[in-house]
Structure formats: structure tokens, C-alpha cells
């Protein structure tokens, strides 16, 4: 099963063995004050791997937070 998610919206819930999340308006800039929360669901014992092919944060404004893991991580 391949899950491909690409939407003009921002946030949602993903289930499946693989998927893609694009930010709104990608590859152009997204709107100011965008607040996107994505939930990725997996079966107990499964591993979730996040791979970024194109990633950029604006200093002092943007943040990526990964939580719900054994130890929360923030960039």
C-alpha cells in the first residue's frame, strides 16, 4: 500500500506503509503563520522513518517538532 498525500490544506492524519507530506503551496513559500499538524499512525512495533528531500526553516519563525516518540525532538 502506498499513501501519497499532497493537498493545498495544512495538516491531517496519515495511515499506511509509506507516504508523502508537502507543505502548502510547495515548492513556493507557504503563508505566514501557517500552523500544520500532521499525525502519522502506525501499528504497535512498527517503525516510522522521516526522510526529507527538500527542507528549509526560516530562522526565529519556523519549527519542526516530532513528538509521541520515546523522546520528543525539535528542530
C-alpha positions as CSV (number, residue, x, y, z in Angstrom):
1,X,0.0,0.0,0.0
2,X,1.4,3.4,-0.9
3,X,-0.1,6.5,0.5
4,X,0.5,9.8,-1.3
5,X,-0.8,12.9,0.4
6,X,-0.5,16.2,-1.3
7,X,-3.0,18.9,-0.6
8,X,-3.4,22.6,-0.5
9,X,-4.5,22.2,3.1
10,X,-2.3,22.1,6.1
11,X,-2.2,19.1,8.4
12,X,-4.1,15.8,8.7
13,X,-3.8,12.2,9.7
14,X,-1.8,9.7,7.6
15,X,-2.0,5.9,7.7
16,X,-0.3,3.4,5.5
17,X,3.1,1.9,4.8
18,X,4.5,5.0,3.1
19,X,3.5,8.5,2.2
20,X,4.5,12.0,1.2
21,X,3.7,15.2,3.0
22,X,4.1,18.5,1.1
23,X,3.7,21.9,2.8
24,X,1.0,24.2,1.5
25,X,1.9,25.9,-1.9
26,X,5.1,23.8,-2.2
27,X,7.5,24.4,-3.8
28,X,6.7,28.1,-3.3
29,X,6.6,29.7,0.1
30,X,3.7,28.9,2.4
31,X,1.5,31.6,4.1
32,X,2.7,33.5,7.2
33,X,1.6,32.0,10.5
34,X,0.8,28.6,8.9
35,X,0.3,26.0,11.7
36,X,0.4,22.5,10.2
37,X,0.0,19.5,12.5
38,X,0.3,16.0,10.9
39,X,-0.4,12.8,12.8
40,X,1.2,9.6,11.4
41,X,-0.4,6.4,12.7
42,X,1.4,3.1,12.8
43,X,0.8,-0.4,14.2
44,X,2.5,-1.2,17.6
45,X,6.1,-2.3,16.9
46,X,6.2,-0.6,13.5
47,X,9.0,2.0,12.8
48,X,8.2,5.4,11.4
49,X,11.1,6.9,9.4
50,X,11.1,10.5,8.3
51,X,13.1,11.3,5.2
52,X,13.4,14.9,4.0
53,X,14.2,15.5,0.3
54,X,13.8,19.3,0.5
55,X,13.7,21.1,3.8
56,X,14.2,24.7,4.9
57,X,13.2,26.5,8.1
58,X,13.1,30.3,8.5
59,X,15.2,31.3,11.5
60,X,13.3,32.6,14.5
61,X,9.9,31.7,12.9
62,X,9.7,28.1,11.8
63,X,9.9,24.9,13.8
64,X,9.7,21.2,13.2
65,X,8.7,19.2,16.2
66,X,8.5,15.4,16.3
67,X,6.6,14.1,19.3
68,X,4.9,10.9,20.5
69,X,8.2,9.1,20.4
70,X,10.3,7.8,23.2
71,X,12.0,11.2,23.3
72,X,10.5,14.3,21.7
73,X,12.7,16.0,19.2
74,X,12.5,19.6,17.9
75,X,14.4,21.4,15.1
